[in-house]
Amino acid sequence: MSAIRSLDELAGLMADRKGLYVRWSLGPEADLPAVASRDDLTGVCLPGLSASSLDVEPWWGGRPLRLWAARRLYDYAHLPHVKDPRVRPWLLTGEENGRGPDNEPLVGEVEPVGWIDRAVIDEATREIGRQRGRWGPLDRSPREDREHPA
């Protein structure tokens, strides 16, 4: 599988097509045999892979796709620290089968597009750091255990 190596490359893909998702996991080889996620809290098997949509919402207006992509990546960049250091983001397309317990899309009929290189996550973190607002990752680990992306 090829790799997306910059935030600009990812934004370009987003401009060219709708229906892209980011999944943080061990990758397609681990996910595609079952095409299901499991809710960490309850253990319930979910009808699709938990993913984050990269489709831009209308309220975003003409703001940069690069910043939208940075936000979407940064929100979950803590997962390798919380779940497993081998967890990486990858890009996919598919059909939404429903919503998970955090209102995240559950994607089936998955087609992998490419890995998202660590350099893109680092770039996204820097982009978020330049913003005036206060954004943080969607990290639910206890405060004393939190490790935020560097």
Residue frames relative to the residue before (quaternion, step in Angstrom):
aa qw qx qy qz dx dy dz
M 1.0000 0.0000 0.0000 0.0000 0.00 0.00 0.00
S 0.4518 -0.6939 0.4915 0.2698 3.57 -0.92 0.88
A 0.3640 -0.7288 0.5398 0.2120 3.57 -1.30 0.20
I 0.3471 -0.6590 0.6252 0.2332 3.52 -1.22 0.69
R 0.1731 -0.8615 0.4762 0.0326 3.58 -0.54 1.19
S 0.7879 0.1745 -0.1400 0.5737 3.60 1.23 0.01
L 0.6153 -0.5427 0.4278 0.3793 3.53 -1.27 0.45
D 0.6300 0.5290 -0.3327 0.4610 3.59 1.07 -0.71
E 0.6275 0.5209 -0.3375 0.4700 3.60 1.02 -0.74
L 0.6517 0.5028 -0.3118 0.4746 3.58 0.96 -0.86
A 0.6485 0.5081 -0.3182 0.4691 3.61 0.93 -0.86
G 0.6254 0.5369 -0.3342 0.4571 3.59 1.05 -0.70
L 0.6386 0.5049 -0.3212 0.4838 3.58 1.00 -0.79
M 0.6512 0.5211 -0.3111 0.4557 3.57 0.98 -0.84
A 0.6474 0.5175 -0.3177 0.4606 3.59 1.05 -0.72
D 0.7072 0.4904 -0.2493 0.4442 3.57 1.10 -0.75
R 0.8296 0.0609 -0.0089 0.5550 3.59 1.08 -0.57
K 0.3530 -0.7023 0.5829 0.2060 3.51 -1.22 0.65
G 0.7256 0.4540 -0.3034 0.4186 3.55 -1.27 0.23
L 0.4349 0.6599 -0.4902 0.3676 3.58 1.11 0.67
Y 0.0990 -0.7825 0.6143 0.0236 3.53 -1.11 0.81
V 0.2658 -0.7102 0.6223 0.1940 3.53 -1.31 0.47
R 0.0697 -0.7694 0.6346 0.0184 3.53 -0.98 0.94
W 0.2174 -0.7463 0.6185 0.1150 3.56 -0.98 0.94
S 0.3383 0.7271 -0.5277 0.2800 3.58 -0.43 1.22
L 0.6821 -0.4375 0.3699 0.4545 3.55 -1.28 -0.37
G 0.6674 -0.5309 0.2742 0.4444 3.57 1.30 -0.02
P 0.7416 -0.4364 0.2848 0.4225 3.54 -1.32 0.19
E 0.6233 0.5520 -0.3621 0.4192 3.61 0.94 -0.73
A 0.6887 0.4554 -0.2713 0.4946 3.57 1.07 -0.72
D 0.7485 0.4547 -0.2156 0.4319 3.59 1.00 -0.85
L 0.6934 0.5543 -0.2988 0.3501 3.58 0.89 -0.88
P 0.5673 0.5868 -0.4292 0.3868 3.65 0.98 -0.40
A 0.7805 0.3031 -0.1732 0.5186 3.63 0.94 -0.77
V 0.1019 -0.8169 0.5463 0.1545 3.61 1.12 -0.73
A 0.5814 0.5137 -0.4034 0.4852 3.55 0.81 1.09
S 0.2508 -0.7282 0.6152 0.1687 3.53 -1.20 0.59
R 0.2942 -0.7196 0.5952 0.2032 3.53 -1.31 0.22
D 0.4445 -0.6744 0.5230 0.2723 3.57 -0.93 0.92
D 0.4410 -0.7282 0.4619 0.2489 3.59 -0.61 1.13
L 0.6772 0.5139 -0.3009 0.4321 3.60 0.99 -0.76
T 0.8250 0.2509 -0.1011 0.4962 3.59 0.76 -1.04
G 0.4422 -0.6978 0.4538 0.3341 3.58 1.19 -0.47
V 0.4210 0.7174 -0.4587 0.3126 3.60 1.29 0.01
C 0.3994 -0.6892 0.5553 0.2390 3.56 -1.02 0.88
L 0.2350 -0.7958 0.5504 0.0919 3.57 -0.77 1.08
P 0.4872 -0.7070 0.4394 0.2640 3.61 -1.00 0.80
G 0.7777 0.1841 -0.1724 0.5759 3.58 0.59 1.12
L 0.5809 -0.5717 0.4497 0.3654 3.54 -1.34 0.11
S 0.4296 -0.6665 0.5439 0.2745 3.56 -0.91 0.92
A 0.1191 0.7888 -0.5887 0.1305 3.55 -0.80 1.00
S 0.3764 -0.6806 0.5727 0.2592 3.55 -1.35 0.17
S 0.3966 -0.7146 0.5259 0.2358 3.54 -0.83 0.98
L 0.2762 -0.7474 0.5795 0.1709 3.55 -1.09 0.74
D 0.4261 0.6929 -0.4789 0.3302 3.60 1.25 0.01
V 0.4047 -0.7255 0.5134 0.2151 3.53 -0.90 1.01
E 0.3978 -0.7118 0.5323 0.2275 3.56 -0.94 0.92
P 0.6258 -0.5774 0.3679 0.3737 3.62 -1.07 0.68
W 0.6367 0.5508 -0.3415 0.4179 3.63 1.01 -0.70
W 0.5313 0.6309 -0.4084 0.3910 3.62 1.23 -0.31
G 0.2684 -0.7991 0.4986 0.2020 3.56 1.21 -0.50
G 0.7646 -0.3575 0.2767 0.4594 3.56 -1.06 -0.81
R 0.3174 0.7601 -0.5134 0.2405 3.57 1.18 0.38
P 0.6548 -0.5651 0.3304 0.3778 3.61 -1.13 0.54
L 0.5007 -0.6381 0.5044 0.2961 3.55 -1.04 0.87
R 0.5793 0.6016 -0.3579 0.4177 3.56 1.12 -0.71
L 0.6791 0.4726 -0.2829 0.4852 3.59 0.96 -0.86
W 0.6116 0.5340 -0.3471 0.4694 3.61 1.02 -0.74
A 0.6626 0.5014 -0.2980 0.4699 3.58 0.90 -0.97
A 0.6352 0.5336 -0.3290 0.4512 3.59 0.95 -0.87
R 0.6626 0.5087 -0.3058 0.4568 3.57 0.89 -0.90
R 0.6768 0.5034 -0.2972 0.4475 3.57 0.88 -0.95
L 0.6713 0.4724 -0.2982 0.4871 3.60 1.06 -0.70
Y 0.6633 0.5349 -0.3063 0.4245 3.57 0.89 -0.93
D 0.5848 0.6204 -0.3625 0.3764 3.57 1.05 -0.79
Y 0.8100 0.2461 -0.1037 0.5221 3.59 1.02 -0.77
A 0.3696 0.7694 -0.4593 0.2460 3.59 1.26 0.19
H 0.5819 0.5842 -0.3731 0.4253 3.61 1.24 -0.21
L 0.4938 0.7192 -0.4127 0.2620 3.63 1.15 -0.44
P 0.6343 0.5103 -0.3767 0.4420 3.69 0.88 -0.61
H 0.6527 0.5066 -0.3109 0.4698 3.60 1.13 -0.60
V 0.7217 0.4510 -0.2308 0.4718 3.57 1.08 -0.79
K 0.7837 0.3482 -0.1723 0.4847 3.60 0.87 -0.93
D 0.7379 -0.2639 0.2712 0.5589 3.56 0.59 -1.19
P 0.4953 -0.6838 0.4393 0.3069 3.63 -0.78 0.90
R 0.6282 0.5421 -0.3381 0.4440 3.61 1.22 -0.34
V 0.4835 0.6602 -0.4367 0.3737 3.60 1.27 -0.18
R 0.0138 0.7891 -0.6100 0.0705 3.55 -0.90 1.07
P 0.4721 -0.6580 0.4920 0.3195 3.58 -1.17 0.43
W 0.0168 0.7734 -0.6337 -0.0018 3.54 -1.13 0.70
L 0.4361 -0.7043 0.5187 0.2116 3.48 -1.21 0.72
L 0.0358 0.8054 -0.5882 0.0641 3.56 -1.01 0.86
T 0.2417 -0.6963 0.6400 0.2171 3.51 -1.38 0.13
G 0.2021 0.7822 -0.5759 0.1251 3.56 -1.24 0.29
E 0.5507 -0.5870 0.4853 0.3416 3.51 -1.37 -0.23
E 0.4145 -0.6934 0.5269 0.2642 3.56 -0.91 0.89
N 0.2179 -0.7871 0.5696 0.0922 3.55 -0.84 1.10
G 0.7623 -0.2126 0.1664 0.5883 3.56 1.26 -0.21
R 0.4935 -0.6238 0.5140 0.3211 3.51 -1.33 -0.42
G 0.4215 -0.7053 0.5200 0.2335 3.52 -1.12 0.78
P 0.7475 -0.4267 0.2720 0.4303 3.59 -1.27 0.02
D 0.6938 0.3895 -0.2779 0.5382 3.62 1.21 -0.29
N 0.5403 -0.6439 0.3566 0.4078 3.56 1.31 0.41
E 0.4022 0.7087 -0.4820 0.3220 3.59 1.20 0.46
P 0.5567 -0.5912 0.4511 0.3703 3.59 -1.11 0.56
L 0.2009 -0.7191 0.6518 0.1327 3.54 -1.19 0.72
V 0.1391 -0.8533 0.5025 0.0018 3.53 -0.30 1.34
G 0.0882 -0.7645 0.6382 0.0233 3.53 -1.00 0.99
E 0.7492 0.3469 -0.2801 0.4899 3.60 -1.29 0.00
V 0.1578 0.8604 -0.4647 0.1375 3.53 1.09 0.89
E 0.0604 -0.7442 0.6647 0.0255 3.52 -1.12 0.89
P 0.3423 -0.7392 0.5373 0.2185 3.63 -0.55 1.08
V 0.2457 -0.7601 0.5873 0.1305 3.57 -1.10 0.77
G 0.7318 -0.3651 0.2480 0.5193 3.59 0.86 -0.90
W 0.5615 -0.5595 0.4855 0.3688 3.52 -1.33 0.34
I 0.2897 -0.6954 0.6166 0.2286 3.56 -1.22 0.46
D 0.4057 -0.7558 0.4699 0.2081 3.54 -0.47 1.27
R 0.6221 -0.5554 0.4096 0.3699 3.57 -1.17 0.64
A 0.5954 0.5784 -0.3620 0.4241 3.60 1.07 -0.67
V 0.6199 0.5347 -0.3409 0.4622 3.60 1.12 -0.64
I 0.6360 0.5110 -0.3252 0.4781 3.59 1.02 -0.77
D 0.6407 0.5146 -0.3193 0.4720 3.59 0.98 -0.82
E 0.6434 0.5151 -0.3075 0.4756 3.57 1.02 -0.84
A 0.6440 0.5187 -0.3133 0.4670 3.59 0.99 -0.86
T 0.6411 0.5256 -0.3217 0.4574 3.59 0.97 -0.83
R 0.6543 0.4952 -0.3106 0.4797 3.59 0.98 -0.82
E 0.6343 0.5356 -0.3246 0.4533 3.59 1.01 -0.84
I 0.6576 0.4901 -0.3068 0.4829 3.59 0.94 -0.86
G 0.6420 0.5459 -0.3170 0.4350 3.59 0.98 -0.79
R 0.6592 0.5081 -0.3044 0.4632 3.61 1.17 -0.52
Q 0.5738 0.6115 -0.3788 0.3914 3.60 1.22 -0.26
R 0.5439 -0.6422 0.4429 0.3092 3.56 -1.17 0.61
G 0.6567 0.5335 -0.3159 0.4294 3.57 1.04 -0.71
R 0.4643 -0.6444 0.5285 0.2999 3.53 -1.36 0.07
W 0.0497 0.7826 -0.6143 0.0879 3.55 -0.37 1.28
G 0.0295 -0.7802 0.6241 0.0323 3.51 -1.10 0.65
P 0.5868 -0.5600 0.4226 0.4042 3.58 -1.15 0.34
L 0.5221 -0.6289 0.4773 0.3225 3.56 -1.22 0.45
D 0.1732 0.8190 -0.5091 0.2002 3.53 0.78 1.19
R 0.1554 -0.8188 0.5497 0.0570 3.58 -0.61 1.16
S 0.4299 0.6981 -0.4853 0.3039 3.61 1.19 0.06
P 0.6322 -0.5283 0.3812 0.4193 3.60 -1.13 0.52
R 0.6575 -0.5685 0.3272 0.3707 3.56 -0.99 0.89
E 0.6937 0.4817 -0.2957 0.4464 3.62 0.85 -0.87
D 0.6950 0.4613 -0.2777 0.4766 3.61 1.20 -0.42
R 0.4939 0.7036 -0.4200 0.2910 3.60 1.20 -0.28
E 0.0409 -0.7272 0.6850 0.0178 3.44 -1.17 0.87
H 0.1895 -0.7977 0.5644 0.0960 3.55 -0.54 1.14
P 0.6016 -0.5687 0.4034 0.3898 3.56 -1.09 0.61
A 0.3552 -0.7383 0.5345 0.2073 3.55 -1.04 0.76
